[in-house]
Amino acid sequence: MTKKTLQIIGGGMAGSEAAWQAANAGISVILHEMRPDVGTFAHRTGSLAEMVCSNSFRSDDHEQNAVGLLHWEMHRAGSIIMDTAYAHRLPAGGALAVDRDPFAEAVTAKLRAHPNITVVAGEVSALPDGPAIIATGPLTSSPLAMAIAAETGQDALAFFDAIAPIVYADTIDMNIAWEQSRYDKGETEAEQRAYINCPMTRDEYDAFIDALLAADKTEFHEGESAGYFDGCLPIEVMAERGRETLRHGPMKPVGLTNPHDPLVKPWAVVQLRRDNALGTLYNIVGFQTKMKYGAQTSVFKMIPGLQDASFARLGGIHRNTFINSPTLLDDQMRLRTRPHIRFAGQITGVEGYVESAAMGLLAGRLAAAELCGRRLAPVPQVTAMGALVHHITGGAEAKSFQPMNVNFGLFPPVEGLKAGRRGRKDRYKAYTDRAKAAWVDWLGSPQADAA
């Protein structure tokens, strides 16, 4: 009996996860990745599942946080992304941060070793004629983006995503900075010290904001509009919204005590998070930027403790392409006009590594079931996976559709729970308990014959 074949275009988080899930279901997978033949400004390697922005999968709290719950659901489903992330975990308090290069190398090795997966290097510029998943992510190449736009009959939507800089740890002045996770989160000493903090006085903060606002910025090409995703705003865009915005955002000084001067509370604090297992690299948390390189160096060296810093990578900005999924996709994540094609990952309008991989996991399972003549039951909307896929395939308002992280606002409410902040802890626990039970039931539910 000849194996069914599924083409997957894009070897990022979503494509890698989709390939793993489909291959484990007995499907022959051809995984197309244009790197290293065709590079992007953001990627540094030819590895699959390369992390190009943060090295964090965000909160790992699966009882009080929606993304942590998504971690749990993916892990229960045999996720290659989550299992490899846990194997390459770095101290990061309550967050799941990973050593990015060994993580990507391990995912790549597992996929290349799988007997049902063939990895093919090279750019795909047209929509496939056979069963396929398009998971090309925010840096979809122009030819394929044009093919998608031609098929959907509308221009591709876009916003601009920014990358935070990375600093060499041994160039941070620890006579000024100190190690501490906010509110000392983390069970071990290493987790509690996963962050380095750089304090600012009010005068230093004001001077920093002035320099930030005056710095040379990347200009957009004519005809491009800058509709940023609120979860990844460049710091200068935040500063333009008000001088106090950064101090109440990524530079908030709460939950920290400066051991160099414990009686004085900083006016603002810049946090750096460990970026590799060796502890030699730290990324500046929340400091995505569209400043030009020369301006970045001078402005960031105004931060106390970073006056002599050397940068392993400066920040950057890129166009992020995504489709209007509520209009274009059905509840099986298929393109309505070409139902043999599914979409997964950031191109569907989810935001974040975890959400992208989750949609890859689901697309891979849906495609594998269909190729085997079966149909999976709809994922319960009370799960994190179900809430997210429901949002992008019909729950969101199509006219105002924008990229979305998973959050409890996407979940159906649990009746009888106290509303407001005082009841939030019990409410979130009820959400997660309900979701876990429903997810386990869904994973074990029988598949129906396809119509």
Backbone torsions as a table, in degrees:
resi	resn	phi	psi	omega
1	MET	NA	128.5	-178.8
2	THR	-76.0	134.4	178.2
3	LYS	-68.9	143.0	172.4
4	LYS	-69.6	145.1	-177.5
5	THR	-117.0	136.3	178.2
6	LEU	-124.6	127.6	174.1
7	GLN	-93.6	135.0	175.8
8	ILE	-123.6	124.1	-177.2
9	ILE	-104.5	114.4	-179.2
10	GLY	112.4	121.3	-177.4
11	GLY	-108.9	35.4	174.4
12	GLY	-84.1	-153.4	-178.7
13	MET	-59.9	-48.7	-175.3
14	ALA	-69.0	-46.9	-178.5
15	GLY	-64.7	-40.0	178.3
16	SER	-62.8	-44.7	-179.8
17	GLU	-66.8	-41.7	179.2
18	ALA	-61.6	-42.6	179.6
19	ALA	-61.8	-43.9	-179.4
20	TRP	-62.2	-46.0	-177.9
21	GLN	-66.4	-44.6	-178.6
22	ALA	-67.7	-41.8	179.9
23	ALA	-63.5	-39.0	178.9
24	ASN	-69.1	-17.8	175.8
25	ALA	-89.8	5.5	176.3
26	GLY	94.0	8.4	-179.2
27	ILE	-88.9	139.4	173.8
28	SER	-79.7	121.6	-173.3
29	VAL	-114.5	132.5	168.6
30	ILE	-108.6	112.6	-176.3
31	LEU	-101.8	113.1	-179.2
32	HIS	-93.6	128.4	174.4
33	GLU	-136.4	122.6	-174.8
34	MET	-72.8	-24.6	175.2
35	ARG	-78.3	146.3	5.0
36	PRO	-89.4	-0.2	-179.2
37	ASP	-60.1	-42.5	177.9
38	VAL	-123.1	114.4	-177.1
39	GLY	-91.6	175.6	171.8
40	THR	-129.8	165.3	-180.0
41	PHE	-68.3	-24.3	-173.3
42	ALA	-89.7	-30.5	-176.8
43	HIS	-84.6	147.1	-179.9
44	ARG	-112.1	-18.2	-172.8
45	THR	-131.2	178.6	172.5
46	GLY	-100.9	9.0	-177.8
47	SER	-69.1	148.4	171.5
48	LEU	-74.4	154.2	178.0
49	ALA	56.2	34.5	177.4
50	GLU	-69.2	135.4	177.3
51	MET	-90.3	120.1	-173.8
52	VAL	-106.9	-13.6	-179.2
53	CYS	-114.2	-109.5	177.8
54	SER	-74.1	162.3	172.1
55	ASN	-102.7	18.0	-175.7
56	SER	-112.0	137.3	170.8
57	PHE	-93.4	14.9	175.7
58	ARG	67.8	-159.3	-169.2
59	SER	-60.8	138.6	176.3
60	ASP	-103.6	12.5	-180.0
61	ASP	-79.1	105.3	-175.4
62	HIS	-90.8	8.2	176.0
63	GLU	-110.1	-22.6	-175.7
64	GLN	-127.2	2.1	-174.8
65	ASN	-136.9	134.4	-175.4
66	ALA	-67.2	-37.8	179.8
67	VAL	-72.3	-33.6	174.1
68	GLY	-63.4	-38.3	175.6
69	LEU	-63.1	-39.3	177.7
70	LEU	-63.9	-38.2	172.6
71	HIS	-53.1	-50.4	-175.2
72	TRP	-61.4	-46.1	-178.7
73	GLU	-62.9	-43.2	-179.6
74	MET	-65.0	-41.7	179.0
75	HIS	-60.9	-41.3	178.7
76	ARG	-65.0	-24.8	-178.9
77	ALA	-93.1	10.8	177.6
78	GLY	73.8	39.1	-177.5
79	SER	-68.7	126.8	175.0
80	ILE	-67.5	-34.6	-178.5
81	ILE	-68.2	-47.7	-177.3
82	MET	-71.4	-41.5	-179.3
83	ASP	-63.5	-39.3	179.4
84	THR	-72.9	-34.0	177.0
85	ALA	-62.6	-44.0	178.5
86	TYR	-64.3	-33.4	180.0
87	ALA	-71.3	-21.3	-178.1
88	HIS	-121.7	34.9	-176.7
89	ARG	-71.0	142.9	173.9
90	LEU	-112.0	154.4	174.1
91	PRO	-60.0	127.2	-179.5
92	ALA	-156.6	37.3	-178.9
93	GLY	63.3	-128.2	-179.9
94	GLY	-87.6	2.5	-179.1
95	ALA	-92.2	159.8	173.9
96	LEU	-102.8	91.6	176.4
97	ALA	-103.4	148.7	-175.8
98	VAL	-129.9	159.1	172.9
99	ASP	-77.8	102.4	-161.3
100	ARG	-62.2	-43.7	-176.6
101	ASP	-69.2	-50.0	175.6
102	PRO	-60.1	-32.9	177.2
103	PHE	-61.1	-53.0	-178.0
104	ALA	-64.2	-39.2	179.3
105	GLU	-63.6	-37.7	179.9
106	ALA	-69.4	-42.6	176.6
107	VAL	-59.9	-45.3	-179.6
108	THR	-59.8	-45.9	-179.1
109	ALA	-62.3	-42.1	180.0
110	LYS	-63.8	-43.6	-178.4
111	LEU	-67.8	-42.6	-179.9
112	ARG	-67.4	-26.7	-179.1
113	ALA	-84.2	-12.7	-176.3
114	HIS	-71.9	128.7	-176.4
115	PRO	-64.2	-20.0	-178.3
116	ASN	-98.0	4.4	-175.8
117	ILE	-119.8	130.6	171.8
118	THR	-117.6	121.2	179.5
119	VAL	-94.4	125.5	-177.9
120	VAL	-118.5	123.1	178.2
121	ALA	-84.9	142.6	178.0
122	GLY	133.4	154.4	-177.1
123	GLU	-81.3	137.5	172.2
124	VAL	-104.3	125.2	-173.0
125	SER	-112.8	-4.0	-178.9
126	ALA	-133.0	158.6	178.2
127	LEU	-70.8	134.1	-178.8
128	PRO	-66.3	152.3	177.4
129	ASP	-87.0	-23.7	-178.7
130	GLY	-103.8	-175.5	-179.3
131	PRO	-54.9	130.9	-173.8
132	ALA	-156.4	157.0	170.2
133	ILE	-124.2	125.8	175.7
134	ILE	-98.0	116.5	-176.7
135	ALA	-135.1	49.8	-172.1
136	THR	-82.1	-8.8	171.4
137	GLY	74.0	-166.8	-173.4
138	PRO	-70.5	-16.9	-178.2
139	LEU	-109.5	39.3	176.3
140	THR	-52.5	132.0	-177.5
141	SER	-66.0	153.6	-175.4
142	SER	-58.5	-45.0	-179.5
143	PRO	-60.3	-43.7	-180.0
144	LEU	-69.5	-39.2	177.5
145	ALA	-59.9	-39.7	178.6
146	MET	-66.6	-37.6	178.2
147	ALA	-65.7	-40.2	177.5
148	ILE	-64.4	-44.6	-179.6
149	ALA	-63.1	-39.6	179.6
150	ALA	-65.2	-37.6	-179.4
151	GLU	-72.0	-40.1	-175.4
152	THR	-83.0	-12.4	177.2
153	GLY	74.0	19.9	178.9
154	GLN	-149.8	158.0	177.9
155	ASP	-68.3	145.8	175.7
156	ALA	-65.1	140.2	174.5
157	LEU	-79.6	155.6	-179.3
158	ALA	-154.6	147.7	165.7
159	PHE	-136.2	178.2	-176.7
160	PHE	-113.1	129.6	-176.7
161	ASP	-111.7	145.8	-174.2
162	ALA	-124.2	152.1	-176.3
163	ILE	-110.8	136.0	179.5
164	ALA	-83.7	151.4	179.2
165	PRO	-76.5	159.2	177.4
166	ILE	-121.7	135.4	-174.6
167	VAL	-113.6	143.2	172.0
168	TYR	-72.1	127.4	-173.2
169	ALA	-60.0	-37.4	-175.0
170	ASP	-75.8	1.1	175.6
171	THR	-104.8	4.8	176.4
172	ILE	-88.7	131.5	-178.5
173	ASP	-81.2	101.5	-177.3
174	MET	-80.5	0.4	168.7
175	ASN	-76.5	-16.7	177.3
176	ILE	-109.0	-46.9	-178.5
177	ALA	-84.2	168.7	176.3
178	TRP	-151.0	160.4	179.7
179	GLU	-92.9	128.0	175.4
180	GLN	-177.1	133.0	169.7
181	SER	-81.8	145.9	-179.4
182	ARG	-58.0	130.3	-176.8
183	TYR	59.7	20.6	179.4
184	ASP	55.0	38.8	178.9
185	LYS	-69.1	147.3	-180.0
186	GLY	118.2	142.3	-175.9
187	GLU	-82.0	-30.5	-178.7
188	THR	-105.6	164.5	177.9
189	GLU	-62.1	-38.2	179.5
190	ALA	-62.5	-40.9	179.0
191	GLU	-68.3	-36.7	179.4
192	GLN	-69.2	-19.5	-178.4
193	ARG	-114.8	29.0	-177.1
194	ALA	-76.4	-10.2	-178.4
195	TYR	-118.9	147.4	171.2
196	ILE	-110.0	134.4	-174.4
197	ASN	-115.1	133.4	178.5
198	CYS	-116.6	113.7	-173.6
199	PRO	-84.9	151.9	175.6
200	MET	-129.9	140.3	168.8
201	THR	-80.0	173.3	179.1
202	ARG	-63.5	-42.1	179.5
203	ASP	-64.3	-41.1	179.1
204	GLU	-65.4	-38.8	178.4
205	TYR	-64.5	-46.2	-179.4
206	ASP	-62.0	-41.0	178.5
207	ALA	-65.5	-38.2	178.3
208	PHE	-64.0	-44.4	179.1
209	ILE	-62.8	-42.5	178.1
210	ASP	-58.9	-45.1	-179.0
211	ALA	-67.4	-37.8	179.7
212	LEU	-62.7	-44.4	-178.7
213	LEU	-68.9	-31.3	-176.4
214	ALA	-88.6	-10.9	-173.3
215	ALA	-67.7	152.8	175.3
216	ASP	-67.8	132.9	-177.3
217	LYS	-116.4	159.1	173.5
218	THR	-66.2	131.2	178.1
219	GLU	-94.4	145.3	178.3
220	PHE	-88.5	152.6	177.3
221	HIS	-69.7	154.6	179.7
222	GLU	-57.9	133.9	179.6
223	GLY	93.2	-11.5	177.9
224	GLU	-92.1	140.9	177.3
225	SER	-115.0	147.2	-176.6
226	ALA	-101.9	86.3	175.2
227	GLY	-101.2	92.4	-173.9
228	TYR	-76.1	150.3	169.5
229	PHE	-78.8	126.8	-172.6
230	ASP	-60.6	-24.6	179.9
231	GLY	-78.9	-5.4	-177.4
232	CYS	-141.8	44.7	-178.1
233	LEU	-70.7	138.0	170.3
234	PRO	-59.7	146.1	-175.3
235	ILE	-62.9	-32.5	-179.8
236	GLU	-71.2	-29.1	174.9
237	VAL	-69.3	-39.5	175.3
238	MET	-62.6	-42.1	-179.7
239	ALA	-64.0	-34.6	179.2
240	GLU	-67.0	-20.7	179.8
241	ARG	-81.3	-7.3	179.2
242	GLY	150.8	142.7	-174.4
243	ARG	-64.6	-23.7	-178.7
244	GLU	-92.5	-4.8	-174.4
245	THR	-58.5	-46.9	-179.1
246	LEU	-66.5	-35.6	-178.5
247	ARG	-68.5	-21.7	176.2
248	HIS	-104.1	6.3	178.7
249	GLY	-118.7	-118.1	-176.4
250	PRO	-66.9	-16.6	-179.7
251	MET	-104.9	21.2	-178.8
252	LYS	-65.6	138.6	-173.9
253	PRO	-93.6	7.8	-173.1
254	VAL	-77.9	154.8	175.7
255	GLY	73.2	17.0	-176.2
256	LEU	-135.1	144.0	176.2
257	THR	-129.5	123.5	-178.3
258	ASN	-79.3	110.8	-177.7
259	PRO	-67.7	-18.3	177.6
260	HIS	-75.0	-23.2	-178.5
261	ASP	-156.3	69.7	-168.6
262	PRO	-65.6	-18.9	-178.4
263	LEU	-87.4	-9.1	-178.5
264	VAL	-110.7	123.4	178.2
265	LYS	-85.4	126.7	177.4
266	PRO	-61.4	150.6	176.2
267	TRP	-73.9	-33.8	177.8
268	ALA	-153.1	158.2	179.5
269	VAL	-137.0	130.2	171.6
270	VAL	-95.6	124.5	179.5
271	GLN	-102.9	141.5	172.3
272	LEU	-118.9	135.9	-177.9
273	ARG	-111.1	137.4	178.6
274	ARG	-53.5	134.0	-172.6
275	ASP	-114.6	-10.5	177.0
276	ASN	-147.8	164.9	-175.1
277	ALA	-65.0	-32.4	179.9
278	LEU	-70.4	-17.8	-177.6
279	GLY	74.2	22.6	-178.8
280	THR	-93.3	-14.2	-178.0
281	LEU	-126.9	140.6	176.3
282	TYR	-134.5	134.9	174.4
283	ASN	-97.2	147.3	-178.7
284	ILE	-83.8	112.2	-169.9
285	VAL	-65.6	125.9	175.6
286	GLY	76.0	9.3	-174.7
287	PHE	-100.6	43.8	170.3
288	GLN	-60.8	145.1	-173.3
289	THR	-152.2	151.2	171.9
290	LYS	-112.5	13.6	175.2
291	MET	-65.5	148.3	174.3
292	LYS	-68.8	158.1	-171.7
293	TYR	-56.7	-46.4	-179.5
294	GLY	-60.7	-40.3	179.3
295	ALA	-67.3	-38.6	179.4
296	GLN	-58.7	-47.7	-177.4
297	THR	-58.1	-45.8	-177.0
298	SER	-72.4	-40.1	-177.7
299	VAL	-70.7	-44.3	-177.7
300	PHE	-69.5	-25.7	177.4
301	LYS	-76.4	-4.7	171.3
302	MET	-76.3	-15.6	-179.4
303	ILE	-72.3	123.7	178.9
304	PRO	-56.0	127.9	-176.1
305	GLY	99.8	-19.3	179.2
306	LEU	-112.3	14.2	-176.5
307	GLN	-62.6	-24.3	178.2
308	ASP	-116.6	21.1	-173.9
309	ALA	-67.5	145.2	169.2
310	SER	-112.3	141.5	-172.9
311	PHE	-107.2	125.3	174.4
312	ALA	-74.8	-27.6	176.9
313	ARG	-156.0	133.5	173.9
314	LEU	-90.1	167.8	-178.5
315	GLY	-73.9	169.0	179.7
316	GLY	-158.5	179.1	-177.7
317	ILE	-144.0	143.2	-180.0
318	HIS	-147.5	162.0	178.6
319	ARG	-78.1	134.2	-178.0
320	ASN	-117.1	114.5	-175.5
321	THR	-97.3	136.1	173.8
322	PHE	-150.0	156.7	-177.5
323	ILE	-97.0	162.7	176.0
324	ASN	-83.8	79.4	-172.3
325	SER	-57.2	-40.6	-178.7
326	PRO	-58.9	-26.3	178.9
327	THR	-89.6	-36.4	-167.9
328	LEU	-96.1	-26.3	-173.9
329	LEU	-107.8	146.5	172.9
330	ASP	-89.7	-176.4	-174.1
331	ASP	-73.8	-3.4	173.6
332	GLN	-101.6	12.7	179.2
333	MET	67.0	22.8	-179.8
334	ARG	-95.1	145.9	174.0
335	LEU	-69.0	122.6	-173.2
336	ARG	-58.4	-37.2	-177.8
337	THR	-80.3	-20.3	177.2
338	ARG	-140.4	79.8	-171.4
339	PRO	-65.1	-7.5	174.7
340	HIS	-79.1	-7.4	-179.6
341	ILE	-109.5	126.8	171.8
342	ARG	-108.1	157.9	173.3
343	PHE	-117.5	149.6	179.0
344	ALA	-150.9	155.8	175.5
345	GLY	87.3	-159.9	-173.6
346	GLN	-63.1	-24.9	179.4
347	ILE	-65.5	-17.5	177.5
348	THR	-84.1	-8.3	-178.8
349	GLY	97.9	20.4	166.6
350	VAL	-96.6	158.6	-175.9
351	GLU	-126.2	130.7	175.8
352	GLY	111.6	152.4	179.1
353	TYR	-56.5	-48.0	-173.5
354	VAL	-65.9	-47.9	-179.7
355	GLU	-61.1	-40.0	179.1
356	SER	-62.8	-48.7	178.9
357	ALA	-61.9	-38.0	-179.8
358	ALA	-62.0	-42.4	178.8
359	MET	-69.8	-28.7	172.7
360	GLY	-67.1	-42.4	178.2
361	LEU	-57.8	-47.2	-177.3
362	LEU	-69.0	-43.3	179.9
363	ALA	-62.0	-40.4	178.7
364	GLY	-62.4	-42.8	179.6
365	ARG	-68.5	-41.4	179.7
366	LEU	-63.7	-44.7	-179.4
367	ALA	-65.4	-41.8	-179.6
368	ALA	-63.3	-43.8	179.4
369	ALA	-61.7	-43.5	-178.8
370	GLU	-64.1	-41.3	179.4
371	LEU	-65.6	-24.0	177.8
372	CYS	-92.3	8.4	178.4
373	GLY	78.3	19.7	-179.5
374	ARG	-120.5	167.5	177.9
375	ARG	-135.3	126.5	178.3
376	LEU	-74.9	146.6	173.1
377	ALA	-64.7	151.6	176.4
378	PRO	-56.9	140.5	177.8
379	VAL	-69.7	128.8	-178.6
380	PRO	-56.3	131.9	-178.1
381	GLN	-66.1	-16.6	-179.8
382	VAL	-76.8	-9.6	175.0
383	THR	-88.2	163.0	176.8
384	ALA	-64.8	-42.2	178.3
385	MET	-61.3	-46.3	-178.1
386	GLY	-68.1	-40.0	178.7
387	ALA	-61.3	-40.5	-177.5
388	LEU	-70.7	-46.9	-178.1
389	VAL	-69.3	-33.2	175.6
390	HIS	-63.6	-39.3	-179.7
391	HIS	-61.7	-46.6	-174.1
392	ILE	-80.2	-19.3	-176.9
393	THR	-107.3	17.4	176.0
394	GLY	157.4	-19.7	-178.2
395	GLY	-78.1	-25.0	-178.1
396	ALA	-86.1	156.2	174.4
397	GLU	-76.2	116.7	-172.9
398	ALA	-62.5	-37.1	-175.4
399	LYS	-66.9	-28.0	-177.5
400	SER	-117.4	22.2	-174.1
401	PHE	-62.2	127.5	178.3
402	GLN	-138.5	157.5	179.6
403	PRO	-55.0	144.3	-173.0
404	MET	-138.7	133.2	167.2
405	ASN	-79.3	158.1	171.8
406	VAL	-67.1	139.7	178.0
407	ASN	-159.3	160.5	-175.2
408	PHE	-68.1	-14.7	175.2
409	GLY	-66.3	-16.4	178.2
410	LEU	-87.3	-8.9	-175.4
411	PHE	-89.6	144.9	170.4
412	PRO	-60.5	139.5	-178.2
413	PRO	-66.0	153.1	173.3
414	VAL	-94.0	121.2	-175.5
415	GLU	-66.9	146.0	172.2
416	GLY	83.5	7.0	179.9
417	LEU	-97.0	149.4	-179.6
418	LYS	-65.5	133.5	178.8
419	ALA	-86.6	169.0	175.9
420	GLY	86.2	178.7	-175.0
421	ARG	-63.9	-35.5	-174.5
422	ARG	-67.9	-26.7	179.8
423	GLY	-101.3	7.8	-172.5
424	ARG	-64.7	-42.2	-177.2
425	LYS	-60.6	-46.4	178.3
426	ASP	-66.0	-37.5	-178.8
427	ARG	-65.4	-45.5	-179.5
428	TYR	-65.1	-38.1	177.4
429	LYS	-64.3	-38.2	177.0
430	ALA	-65.4	-40.4	176.3
431	TYR	-58.5	-48.2	-174.6
432	THR	-71.2	-38.1	177.3
433	ASP	-61.7	-46.0	179.3
434	ARG	-62.6	-43.0	-177.9
435	ALA	-63.8	-44.0	-177.5
436	LYS	-62.4	-43.1	179.7
437	ALA	-63.8	-43.0	-179.2
438	ALA	-67.8	-36.7	-179.2
439	TRP	-68.3	-42.8	177.9
440	VAL	-62.2	-41.8	178.0
441	ASP	-62.7	-41.8	-178.4
442	TRP	-65.7	-42.6	179.7
443	LEU	-60.9	-31.3	-177.9
444	GLY	-96.6	1.5	-175.5
445	SER	-76.4	144.5	179.3
446	PRO	-69.5	150.8	177.7
447	GLN	-88.1	142.7	178.3
448	ALA	-92.0	152.9	174.6
449	ASP	-63.8	139.3	178.3
450	ALA	-66.4	146.1	-179.2
451	ALA	-71.0	NA	NA
